[in-house]
Every structure is written in C-alpha cells, then in structure tokens.
C-alpha cells in the first residue's frame, strides 16, 4: 500500500482512475502524457509505482491515509489499484463465487436495475454465469448466458448483467458481454 494525502489518481475528478495496469502506467509515463492528463505533478510517484511493479510487486494501492479501510474492505474503494497485468479477468463462475454473485444479483434487483427472479431462476443464472474480477477475489460484475430455453432457435439470452458502481466506466460490462458473446458463438 502506498499512502499519499492526495489519494488515488484524479481523486478530485468525477472520473477517478480506480484501476491502472502496467501498460496504462507506461503510457502515462511517456514524455508529456502525465502532464497532458493532469498528472504531471505526480510523475515521480508514478515512476516509483512502475518500478515496484517491474520488480515483482503484483499489485499496489494508492490512497489517502484516511481511506485505507475503504480501499481495502469495500467495493467503492478510495484510491487507485495498480497491477502488473490486465486488472480485469472474466471467466465462468465457480461454486465458490455463487454466494458473492447472488449478493450482486440481489443488489441489482433491490436497485431496480435487474428483473426480479425466483430462487430457481437465480440458480439458473448462477449456473450459466460469468464473473469479472479485478486483481483480487472479489467480483466486480456478473452476467449469465441462458441457452437451454432457446436450443431450437440456436440462440441465447444475456441475463443478470450487473456491475459494481465503483467500476463505472472501467469497461466491466463490456468485457462481460464480449465474453458471453464469444461463449455463445
């Protein structure tokens, strides 16, 4: 963990950078890019983060001291997570993911964003579900691909697509849909 009173990248902006992988960091550190992005005053810190990742640190959190608990123990976070490789992985849900995925689906239903489903329907979604994780074992989003009801039509339906608010603009939904489309093909 790296503590900085200014918090994560673009902390004061509406489009905070919650996640940055090594490729994005290299881009930011190209001549003039950090300055163009409004991060010129943090170039030295960004170079230190890149050096840590290159020396074998797999992930590093940058947040303000008062935001440590929120960064480490909540979905919302308070800073920026830097990772060596691609920070988002999309794959089939495993049985160990079901409880967490079910909570996300319930949250989406409570917020009025997802169709209300019976426990049996939720089980169908989980059984055909995919999850997106961010450099940690916590799901950032879920979606299911139902094909059984559409076998005769050789079609499928993407259901239960829900992502955590913190990841808005990070492409989680797009990655889930892309993976489900590939799976459907």
N, C-alpha and C positions, 0 to 999 in steps of 0.2 A: 504494500500500500504506500502511496505517496500522498502526503498531505500538503496542500497549498491553500492559503487563505482565499485565493481567487476561485477555487473549486475546479471542476472539470472544464473541458474546452467549451467556449462560448456559453459559460454558465449563466450569464445575464441575458442571453438572447433567447427568443422563443424557440429557436431550433437548436437546442443544446445537442452536442455530439455525445451520445450515450456510449457509442462503441466506435473504436478505430482499430483496424487491423494493421499489420506491418506494412502492407502495400499502400494503404491510405496515408500512413505516417511518412513513408518515403516520399510520397507525392507532396505532402505538406512541407517537407524539408528541402525540396528543390528550391533553387535560387528564386526568391521573390514570392513563392506560393504562400508561405506563412503570413507574410506581410499583406498580400492581397486578400487573404482570408480573415484578416483582423487578428492574427495570432503572432505577429512579428515580435512582440514583447515577450513571447513565451518560447521562442525558437530554441534557446539554450536548454530549457526544461524538456522540450520535445526531443532534442538530440540525446539527452540523458535517458529518456524513456526508450528511444530506439536502441541505444547501446545496451540497455538492460535486456531488451527482447533478443537482441543478437547474441548476448552472452548466455542465453539459455532460460531466462525467466519467461514462462509461458504466458502469463497474464499479469497486468498491473493496473490497479485502480488509482485514479487521480481524483481526489475530492477534498473539500474543506474539512478541517478537524471536527467541526460540529455536525458534519454529515456522514461520519464513518458508519454509524449504526444503520442509517437509512440506505447507504450504498451497499452494505454487506448483507442486510437482512430484510430487504424489501424489494418488491418488483419495480418500484418507482425509481429507486436509486437517487444519488445526489451528484454524481460526478461522471467521469468517463472511464470506461474499461478499455485498455489497450491489450491486444492479443497478438501472438506470433502469426498464426494462420487465420484463415477465414473464421470470423467470430460466430457465424451462424451455421448450424447444421440442421438439416431437415431429414427426418427418417421415420420409419414406421414406429408407432407407439409400442413399447414393450409393456408387459404386465405390471412392471414396477412404476410405469408412468400413468397408469389408469386413474389412480386417486387424484393426482395433480391435474390431469386433463379433465376429469369430471368436475373438479372445482372451477376450472376455467369455463367450461360449458355452462355450469350453473351461474357463474358470474355474468356471462353474456346474456343468459335468459333473464336474470334479475334486472339488468340494464336495459332490457327490451330490444337488444340487438340480435338475439337468436330466437328461433322458434322454440316454443315450449315443447319439451319431449317427455314421454313417459320413461321410466327407468329402463324398459326394454329397448326403446328407441335409442337412448343414450348408450346402452351396451352395444348396439349395432354400430353407432358412430365410433365408439372406442375401439371396437374390433377391427374396423376398417380405417382407423385413424392414423394420422401422421402428426408429428410434433416438431416444433422449431426450438432449438436450444441455443443459448448464447454463452459459449465458453464456460459453461457451468451446468450442473444437472437440473436447472430449473427451466421449465417450459416457458417460452415467450409467446407461443401461439399454438393452436391446434386446428385441425380440419379433418374431415373424413371423406372417403370416396366410396359411395354406395353403388355397387354394380348389380348385386343379386336381383333387385326388383326390375332391372332393365335388361336382363340377359337376352331376351328375344329381340330387343331393339339394338343390341350391341352398343349400349350407351351406359353412362354413369352420371351420378349427381354428386357435386361437391356440397357437403353439408357441414354445419357446425364450425364455420370459419370464424375464429376469434383470436385476437392478439391483445396482449397487454398494452395499455395506454402508453407506458413508458417507451415502447418501441415504435410509436407512431413515426412514420417517415423513414424507418430503418429498413423497409422492404421485406418485413417478415411475411405479411400476407401474400405478397408477390412470389416469394420463394416457396411458400406452401402450395399455392395454386400451380406454379410451374412444375413442382414435383408431382402433384396429383395428376396433372395433365399428362406428364411423361409416364406415370404409372398406368393411367387409363389407356394410353396408346399401346 
